[in-house]
Amino acid sequence: MAGIFGKIFVGIYVEIKRSDGRIHQAMVTSLHEDNDSVTVEWIENGDTKGKEIDLESVFALNADVAPDEEIPQSPEAPLPPSSVAKTSKLPKTKRTTAIPKPENPPRENRAAAVGTTRARPSQQNQAAEPPPPAIAPQSALNQSLLQQQNARKKSNCVKEVEKLQEKREKRRLQQQELREKRAQEVDVQLPNYEIMCMIRDFRASLDYRPLTSNDLDLIDEHRICVCVRARPLNKKELTMKDLDVITVPSKDVVMVHEPKQKVDLTRYLENQTFRFDYAFDENSTNEMVYRFTAQPLVETIFERGMATCFAYGQTGSGKTHTMGGDFSGKNQDCSKGIYALSARDVFHMIKKPNYKKLDLQIFATFFEIYSGKVFDLLNRKTKLRVLEDGKQQVQVVGLQEKEVKCTDDVLKLIEVGNSCRTSGQTSANAHSSRSHAVFQIILRRRGKMHGKFSLIDLAGNERGADTSSADRQTRLEGAEINKSLLALKECIRALGRNKPHTPFRASKLTQVLRDSFIGENSRTCMIATISPGMASCENTLNTLRYANRVKEFGISPSDIPFSQSGGGGSRSELSPSYEVKELTVDPEAELDIRQGGHVNQLEVLEAQWGVGSSPQRDDLKLLCEQNEEEVSPQLFTFHEAVSQLVEMEEQVLEDHRAVFQESIRWLEDEKVLLEMTEEVDYDVESFATQLEQILDQKIDILTELRDKVKSFRSTLQEEEQASKQITPKRPRAL
């Protein structure tokens, strides 16, 4: 085999030529006698590569490993015939020798093989001058060992190169890990990376002056106080790598960085600015929010006044967190919410000398308003009726008032009520509030009302857009939430402007809270909670616009605290929009309104349902006229249909309950008649007359109930048709 492969053995490094012309070293890993070739391997870019090369190509680049059989014989000393025959037979014999595949041959065998090959020239010159028999094999062995040492030295060199390459790969991996770690902080591959840089540059130009506890001395008395609270990004938003687009640069300014796109697909920011009484950033605690908003209202109820505090905003923006307390997983710490903090101060103030002599008692109620119906959360969610008495005072019939002696009693009531509250799943929150929760602290003196503090956790405002849903229950939920929020806004505005009429009858929420909107000694606070993520930008803007309409503040460029040191362009470049953008009215829809679109729809409803004007409908009509930019004619028609549906539902239920009670009386009368027939000489004519009277009563009452049920079913169809006609171009979700 040595004759074919020469000095090539497994493990030796040889020069090879690549297909692209490059020449480099590679290690021989196996020898192939059947096709006169070898397999070589090398490392390239951290990967092990290999190929099969024929012996001629190897010998062309590596002459030192070529076989010695090709050396020409000396003409002066011809070999004996036996030697020639032996030499000519040697290659043939060697071709039949088996070669081990992957393993290196032992050194002794390799040395012997090389020794015999190197000894042949000496044998050819044996006739001329025979050398000592041991000299030629020893010389060949030394040369073979020298070649092995050279090969071993070359192998060590390659090993050093491999070590260097391995170190280089380790450094590359470390650098890659470092880059990935930095990319988690600022990921260049983010689709909104450009927007993030714009927001960061804009914030660098601001001089931050946020609200702190040192500003408590500057609290002013407001009859209507409107503030905004922004929460930090939650775990879900951080996982989605959502951007924070809310900036609170000062104690009363909130900025929304709304991403926009031009016609040429260039992205830019529209920085919309809003001003309120107070603005709380993500670092504000419930205690701090309470001290600026609800705490100043506590004293009002001791002065025979009515105080109201609302939490308004998108689902998942922090309303229940603000009103009810901090969440730890699914568990809520009720002691850190505005409910409990207000109760704590009420019990603290009642011990003051000037209020202690009044001998006041403290009661609490907790109920929810869901889809226009009132349910008592402290009495196993009993359905309640809301009626007006002869003095036009709204009464919630059957609402239980629990007397409380300390703050712990209040916390227990809050826990009981929260466990019963209606909730559902939305895209924003897995446990979304679908109802308005109203917690009231009532002061009574000798049984009469002295003052009342109402704390309301409103339903998620994005549900007001669900008026075109395929599910009727969802539509009714959305319609009631939408209508109640519009009515609440107008009632608060009427309170602030001392308007002669307050449209409180337009929704069940404002009807229940009527006494809080009437009177000179009434004060209201609204806390608008917003989500900071870019995905919630539209709902955030709707919340801020709603809060701005409650108490309209002016805004000017001087209200934005830009840094005097500069840091990023002029104000016009950094904030292209300072004005609060109001919703525009569709010209076509406005023309329809001027032409009496609402009136025509009302006439159609009156003709179909046979219902005349009522205080509820008048307030609803006034409400929609005051919000033309938010309520389209189709949406107004839908609200009318829903109101009519709710009224008819209550009427049908009431009539059915009356028929049920009447049926019990009929059964008793019929039982008496049947007992009369058991007598031997009963009056047959009297029996027939009385039975006929009972049957006539049944027929009249059941026929009347059947007609009302038919009308109610047609009303359900009308509501469904009205929902399909709503066009989403004008109304915006509130």
Protein Blocks (a to p, Z undefined) as FASTA:
>chain_A
ZZmnomacehiacddddfkopacddddfbdcfklopadddddeehiacdddddfklmmmm
mmmlpcfklpccdfklccdfklmmmmmmmmmmmmmpccdfklccdfklmmmmmmmmmmmm
mmmmmmmmccdfklmmmmmmmmmmmmmmmmmmmmmmmmmmmmmmmmmmmmmmmmmmmmmm
mmmmmcfkbmklmmmmmmmmmmmmpccddddfklmmmpccdfbdcddddddddfklmmno
pacfbdcfbfkbccdddddddfkopacddddddddfbdcdfkbcfklmmmmmmmmmmmmm
mnopacddddeddehilpmmmmnopcehjaccfklcmklmmmmmmmmmmmpmklmmnopa
ddddddddeehiacdfklgoiacdddddfkopacdehiacdddfbfklmmmmmmmmmmmp
ccdddfkbmbdcfbdcdddddddeehiafbdcdddddddfklmmmmmbfblklmmmmmmm
mmmmmmmmmmmmmmmnopabdcfklpmklmmmmmmmgcjkbccdddddddfbfklmmmmm
mmmmmmmmmpccdddfklpccdfkgonocfklmmmbfbdcdddddfklmmmmmnommmmm
mmmmmmmnopacdfklmmmmmmmmmmmmlmcfklmmmmmmmmmmmmmmmmmmmmmmmmmm
mmmmmmmmmmmmmmmmmpmkbcfklmmmmmmmmmmmmmmmmmmmmmmmmmmmmmmmmmmm
mmmmpcfklpccZZ
